[in-house]
Amino acid sequence: MIRKHEHWLLALVIAGGMVLCCEYVEGLTWRQVNHQVVLNHRLQSNQAKLMEPVRTDVLTVTPWLAPIVWEGTFDPLVIDEAFRSHNLTIATTVFAVGKYTRFLCDFLESAEKHFMVGLDVHYYVFTDLPGDVPSNMTLGVGRLLSIVSVPKFDRWQEISLRRMELIQTAIEDHIHREAHYIFCLDVDMRFHGRVGSEALGRLVAAIHPWFYMYPRSQYPYERRAVSTASVPQDQGDFYYQANIFGGVLEDVHRLTKTCRENLEVDKSVGVEAVWQEESHLNWYLVKNKPTKLLSPEYVWDDARGRATKEIKLVRFSSVIKNKAEVRENP
C-alpha cells in the first residue's frame, strides 16, 4: 500500500506545476486552469523532498525541485485521469516556412497518434506557403488546425529570430481566448511515443540531447557580453533546446515577449546571438527557472542514434535532413 501511495504522489508531482488564477495582464484575460488539476509550488516541493527517485540512473528533480520527466517517473493513467476531466485546450505552434513545409505532413500524422491524445489540441501552422498545408489531413475529435500566414524571409536565421515575436503576437491576438496551455514545436520533428499530460506545467523546457551529459562549461550559451542573451560562465543549470517549450499562456507570453524585446535590442546594435532564439530562450530560463523539465526523450536527435542506456524511449525527435538543402538561403 505504501508503494502505491508513493507512486500516486510522484504522479502528482509530475503533473503539477502551479495554481493559476485568472488575472488581467496587459489587456489579456488568461483562460483559467482549474486549481484542482495542478499543485502549487510549495506542496510540490514538500512532496519532492519526501520521495526517493523512481530512477537512480538519471537526475529526476532539479536543484530547485522541479520534476524532470523520464520514462518510468510517472503513471500515465493517473496523469490522464487528473487532466482529462477539465476540458483543457493545448495550443500548438509550428513553423513550416519555405522548404520546411515538406515535414508538415509527417509531423501532423505522428502528432495525431502520440501528442496530447485525449485532450483538445489546436494546431497553429505558421507558413508562407498556405497552399502546401495538407488539406486532407484527418484530425481527431477536439483537434483543430489553423493557418497563420507569415512573410517569406530572406535568411533561414530570420525565421528563428522572428519566431518569438510571431508567437507573442498570436497569443495576444487570439490564442489567449482559445487555449489554456501552449507548446511551441519545430516542424522537422517526428513523434514516436507518448507526449501527453505529463508534459504540462507552468513553464516547461526540454534538456538538449547533445549536452545533457556535459559540464556547464561546455554548454553553447551566448557568452559575448554585447548580446542581451549573454550567460556568464558561472551561471546556468541545463542547456535547453528550442525545438519544444511551453506552459500556461501567461508564462509563455512573458517568455516570448521578453525574448522578442531582447532580440530587438541586439538587432539595433548589429548583434545576432550565436544560436538565435535558442540563445535567448536559454538566457530567459537561467533567470526564470522552468517549473518542469522534459528529459532528452522528448527532444531527441535522430543523428545521435539510440544507443544510450538512459534513454528508454524516444518520444519526439529531429529527423535527419540535409540542412544546406532545406535552408534556402545562407
N, C-alpha and C positions, 0 to 999 in steps of 0.2 A: 504493500500500500504506500509506503514511503517513496519507493521508486516512482510510482505513478504520479504522486503528488509533485515530486521534483520535476518530472517531465512536463507537467502542466505549467509549473512556474516558468520553466525555461521557454516554453512556447509563448507565454505571455510576454516575456522579456523581448523575444524576437519580434513579436507582433507589435510591441509597444513603441512609444516614441514621445507622446505628449498628450495633453488635453488642449484642444484648440477651441477657443471661444470665437464666435463670430464678432468681428470688430470692423470699424470703418478706418481704412488706411488709404490716404492719398486718393480718395474718391472711389475706392473699390470696396464692395461688400463681399467678403470672402465667404464661400459656401462652408457651412459649419460641418465639422466632423464630429459625430456623436461621441460624447465623452466616454461612453461605455466600451468603445472599440479599442481605445489605446490607453496606456498607462502614463501617469505623469512621471517626470524625470526622477523625482525623489524616490517614489516607490520602485521604479525600475532599478535605480542604483542600489537600494537596500536589498532587493532580491538577488541582484548580481553578486553582491558581497557574500551572500549566504550559500551560494551554489558552487559546487565543483564543476569544472568544464566537462561537457559530454565527450569532447575530443581533446586529447592531450598532445596530439602531434602538430596542432596549429594554434595560433592565438585566436581565441573566441570572444574576448572582451578587450576593448581598448583601455588605456590608462585612465580615460575619463568615463569609463564604464558604459560605453556604447557597445551594443552587441555586434559581432562580426558573423555574418550568416554563411555557414558552410553546410554541406551535406551532412546530415546526422545531428544538427544542432536545433532542429525544430520538428514538430509533429504537424504535417500538412493538414490533417483532418481537424485538429484543434484550431489551427490558424484560420482555416477557411470558415469554420463554424463561427468564429469570432467576428469575421468581417462581412460575410455574405448577406447577413440579415439586415444590413444597414444601408442598402441601396446606394453604394458608392459608385462614382464615375471616375475613371482614370483617364485623364487627357494624356495623349502620347504624341509627341512631336518627332518628326523625322524629315530630314532634308534630302531630297532627291533632285539634285541640280546637275544639268549637263549630262555627261555620260553615266553619272551615278544612278540615273533612272533605271538602268538595266538591273540593278539589285533589288528594286522595289517589290517585284512580284514574289521573289523568294522570301524576302523579309516578311511580307504580309502573310503569306501562306504558312510560314513557320510560326509567326506570332499567333495566328488563329488557333494553332494546335497547342501552344505552350505558354503564351503570355497572358497573365491575369485571367485565366479561364474561370468562368463563373461570375466574373464581375463585369460591369458595363465599361466598355473601352471606347474612347473617341479618338481615332487617329487623325492627326493634322499633318498632311503631306505638304511641305513647303517645296515648291518646284518652279522652275522657269519653263517647263515643258508639260503643261497640264494634259496635253493630248497623249502623253506617254504613260499616264497613270492608268493602270488596268481598270477597265470599266466593267469587266465580267467577273470581278472578284466576289466570291460569296462569303459574306461575313456572318458570324454567329448572332444569335439573339442578343439585343442590347449593345451591339457593336456597330459604330458608325465610322465613316471616313469623309473628311472634308479636305478640299484642296485650297491651299493658301498660295497665291501667285507671288513670286518674287522675281526681281530682275535678273538677267544674266550677268554674271560677274566676270571681270577681266582676268582675275587670277584665282586659282583654287584657294589660296590663302585668304582671299577676301570673303569667301563663303564662311570659313572658320571665324574670321574676325567679326562678321555681321550676325552670326548666329545668336549671340546673347541679346542683341538689340531686337531681333525679329521675334524671339520667344517672349521677351518682355512686352513688346507691343501687342502680341497676340493674347497674352494673359490679360492685359488691360482692356483690350477691345472687346473680347467675348469669352475667352476661356474661363475667366473668374465667375461667370454666371453658369457655366456648363459642367464643371467638374469639381471634385474635392481634392484629388491628388494629380500630379503631373509627372511624367517621366519623359526625359529628353534623350533620344536614342539616335545612333548612327544607322544609316541605311545599308551600308556594306557589311551587314551582320546577318547571322542566321541563328534562330533558336533551335536548340537540340533537346532541351529538357525544361522542366517546370521553372518559370519565373512568375511567382504568384504573390499572394498577400503577405508572405513572409518578408517581402522586399519593401513593404510600405512603412513609412516613418516620416517624421517631421522634415528631416534633411538627410538625404541618402546619397552616398557616393560609393564608387567601386574601386577596389585596390587594383592597380595596374598589374597585368600578368607578367610583365617583363622585369618588374622592380620589387616584387613583394618579398624577395629573399635578400635584397641588397641593403647595405647600411645607408643611413640618411645622407652621408657624404657623397653618395653616388646617385642620388635622385636627380633627374634632369630639370630641377627648378630653374626658373629665370633668376640669375644671380647678379645681373647688372643693376646697379643702384639707380640708373637713369630710368628704368621701367617701373611703373606702378605695380607690376607683378613680381617684383624682386623679393626673394625669400632669403634671409641671411643664413649663413652656414650652420648656425646653432639652433635653427628653428625648423619645424616640420615634423610630422609624425608618420605619415604614409604618403606615397605618391599615387594620386588618383588619375584614372583615365576618363577623358571627356566623352567616351562612347556611350556612357549611361550615367545619368544622375537624375535626381528627382526629389519628391517630397510633397508636402502640402503646398497649395498655391501661394500662400503668403510668403513662405520661406524661399521658394524657388523664384518668385518675383523679386524679392530682395536681392538674391544672388545674381540674377541676370541683370538687374538694374545697376548694381554696384560694378559688376564686371564690364558692362557696356560703358559706364562713365569712365572707368579706368582705361579701357581701350581707347576711348576718345582723347583722353589726356595724353596717352602715349603717341597717338597719331598726330596730335598737334605739335609734338616736338620731334617728329620723324623717327619714332621708335616702334619696333614691332617685336613683341615678346618671342622668345625662342620657339615656343610651341603654341603660338597664337592664343586662342581662347582657353586651351588646356592649361597654359601657364597661369592665366588669370583665375581659372577655376581653382587651381591648387593654392594660389595665394589666398583666395577667399576662404578656403577650407582650413588653412592654417590659422586664420583669425576667427573663424566661426566653425567650431568642430561639428562634424556631422553627427546626428543622433543615431544613425545606423550605418554600418559599412557592409557592403557586399563583397564577398571573397572573390578571387580571380575566376571562380567557377562562372560568375555572372558577366565576365568581360574577357573571355579567353581569346587568344590569337591562334588561329589555325596554323600559322607559320611556326609556332613553337612545338607542334606535335602534342601528344598527350601522355608522354612517358614521365609523369611526375607523380610520385606516390601520394602526395597530399591532395591532389585533385581527384576526387572520387567520381565526379560527374561534371561534364562540361555542359552548361545550360545555354549560354549565349556567347557567340564567338565572331571575331572578324574573319571574313572569308579571304582566301589567298587571291591576289589580283596583281595585275601589272599596274602599279600606281602611276608610272610615267605615261601610260596609255590612257587611263581614265581621267587623269588630271590634264585637262585640255591645254592649260596654259602653264608656263614655267613658274 
